[in-house]
Amino acid sequence: MAGEPQADCLFCKIVAGSVPATVVRETETTVAFRDINPQAPTHVLVIPKAHYPDAASLAAQAPQLAADVLREAGEVAAEDKVVGTGYRVVFNTGAGAGQTVFHAHAHVLGGRGLEWPPG
């Protein structure tokens, strides 16, 4: 069920503290942690603590929580000092778009040039 922890979800396990992560920020509703396979000097994942399978379901079912994730993405960028040079916030939705963990999450990428279109 959307919003409820899923026993087989890696990110739910990070939220619960049963899987370690390098947490850089945590609020009442979100957790932000360093990606284990960074694609840029700043590569942080911001996740809602509640489980939603992707960004679309998060936005449709919990718009305030989606706003919390976006707000925290900006805070991560500020703390990593990439606001001035620019950063990207990416939500991969679906396996065909590269989503590998089906718990909504935003990638915050910065600290190097980010080409367009992304590949």
N, C-alpha and C positions, 0 to 999 in steps of 0.2 A: 504494500500500500504506500502511496506517495507520502512523503514526510516521515515515514517510520524507518528506523534503522534496518538495514538488510544484512543478515548474517554473512553473506558471501561477498559483500562490497568492501573493497580495499579502503576506500575513503571513509566509510562508516567506521571501520576499524581504527583508522587514524583519529577520527573524532572521539572514539571511545578510549583511546590511549593504549590499545592493545597492539598496535603497529607503530613503531617509532617514525618520526618525521622531524625535519628541522623546521620547527614552527617559528615564523617571524612576526606574526600578529595573530591575536585571537580576540574575538568579541563574544557577546552573548549568543550571536546567531551564525558566526563564520569562523573559519580557521584558514590561515594563509601559511603555506610552507614551501620550501625550496623544491623544485622539480629534481628528481634523481637522475634525469638525463637532460641537463640544461641545453637549450638551443641558443642562448644568449647569456651575457654576463649576469643580467637580471632575468631569471625565469622562475617565477613564483606562481603556485596554484592557489587560487582563492576559492574555497568551497563553502556552501551552506552546511551547517551542522545537520540539518534535516535532509533526508534522502529524497532527491528528485532525479529521475534518470537522465535528464538532459536540460539544456537551457530553455527550450521551448516549454516543457512541462513546468519548469520552475517559474517562468514568467507568467504562464496561464493560471497556475494554481496558487502561487505565493508571490505576487508582484512586489510586496514590500521586502521580502527576503531577496528577491532578484536585485532590488535597489541596494540592499545591504552589501551584496557581493560586489556590485559595481563601485560603490563608495569605498569599500576596502581595497579594491584594485587601485584606485587613485591614491589611497594612503600608502600602499606598498610602494608605488612608483615614487612618491615623495620621500619615503624613508630610504629608498635605494638611490635617491638623487638622480633619477632619469627623467624627471618632468621637463627640465630645461632642454634636453636633447631629444626628447620624444620617446614614446613607448607605445606598445600595442597591447590591446586586450582582445583575446581570442577565445571564443566558445566553439569547440568542435562538437557538432551534433550529429550522431550516427556514425557507424563504422566506416562508411564510405568517405566521411570527412575527417577520419583519423581519430575518432573518439575510441579509446581503449578501456576506459573505466566509466561505466554507465551510472555515474553520480555527477550531477551538474557541477561544472567547474570552469573557472576563467583562468586562462594563462596570461600572466603579465610578463611581457618581454621587453627588454630594453638594454641599453648599454653598448649597442653596436648599431650600424646601419641595418635597417629592415627593408628589404627590397619589396617592390610591388610589381606585378602581383605576387602574392606569396606562393610558394611551391609545394 
